[in-house]
Amino acid sequence: MRVVGGRIAPGAVLAPGVSDPVLTTWRARGPVRAVVLVLHGGAENGLNVVRPWGLAYLRMVPLARQILRAGAPHGVEVRLLRNRVRGWNDPDLHPVADARWALRRIRAERPDVPVFLAGHSMGGRVALRVADEPEVRSVLALAPWTPIGEPVEPVTGKTVVIAHGTRDRITRPAESFAYAERAQAVARRVVRIEVMSEGHAMLYRPGVWNRLAREFALDAAGVASLTAWSVRPDQRLRLPG
């Protein structure tokens, strides 16, 4: 495991003392065929520094390890980003700037290697926003925050996988459904899985989320496709999970 930090490019200036984003890397076995960048959740507003023991960040560590366990033997490298601050903070969009910083770093270190994005909650929104980077092929958005009016243009030509708990009270399943409906017009393909009896924290049915993460890793490696793609396109937005 390797941990690196780095300075953000101008345009997202924060108060002195705010830590830089941190990128944790788990190496693939053998040549790298794909990189999965994992993005954690946060809050609508907040300039609190994201600590390594923060729950939103820690929630993604086991998921990143699931992706690594499935993908590393097939050349999938996993990177977990820790944002500088907790909030989305419109109009600054600090986590979007952090994710683009991470993608630039990956691009410099792994030129011509495709990147796959996996994000939870706010991290899902970030993943959908930065999918317009040329190296990004696919997005896995878990319980994503997709408010009304969230633009779908960034996922043009990309593969989008959304999974949302039916009992989520933090981000709204109805809004991710509306987003998926609109994204169908521009994305390469879209599927949305409804995780029954699950809330926002992904605690009640971990097997479903872990299985989806593993399938996403194998899809990134080009080893196997997601099971969801075997379903007819007209049934893909309310696929029970």
C-alpha positions, 0 to 999 in steps of 0.5 A: 500500500502506498499513500501520497499527498499533493498540492491542488491546482489554483482555483479551489483555495481554502484557509491555511492549515487545511490538509491536501487530498490524500491518495492511497494506492493498492497495487495490481498483480502484474501489469496494470490494465485498469485503475479504479478510483474510489470516492467517499461521501460527505455533506452539502456544506462544510470546511471541516478537514476529512480525517482518516478516521472519518466515517464517510471515508472509512466506509469506503475502505472495505469496499475498496478492498473488495474491488482490490480482492477481485480485480488485483489478480487481473491487473486492476489497481485501486486508489482511494481518495481522501478529500481535503474538506467534508463539504460539496460547498457549491459553488466551489465544489471542493470534492470535484476539484479533489477528484480531478486532481486525483485523475490528473495524477493517475493520468500522469502515472498510468497514461493510456490506462482506463479509469473506473470510478466508484463513489458513495453518496456525495462521492457518487455525485462527484464520480458522475460529475468528473466522468467527463475526463477522457480516461474515465470509462465507467461509474459505479454510483452507490446511494448517489446524491443526485438532486433535481437538475444534476447535469447528465452531460458529464456521463456522455458516452460512459457506462453508468451503474447506480445502486440505491437502497429503497429505505435511504432517507439521506439521498433520495432513490426517486432522484437517482431514478430521475437522473438515470432516466435522463442519463439514458439519452447520453450515456453509453448504457445505464443500469440502476439497482434497487437494494431492497430494505437498505438504508444509506450507510449500506450496513444491512445488506453488505453482501449486495454492495460487496458483490456489486463492487467485485463485479465492477472490478471484474468488468473494469479488468475486462474479465466479466460483465456485470450481471445487470447487463443481461437484463433487457434495457427497458427493465434496467432502471428498477432492477431489484437487488 
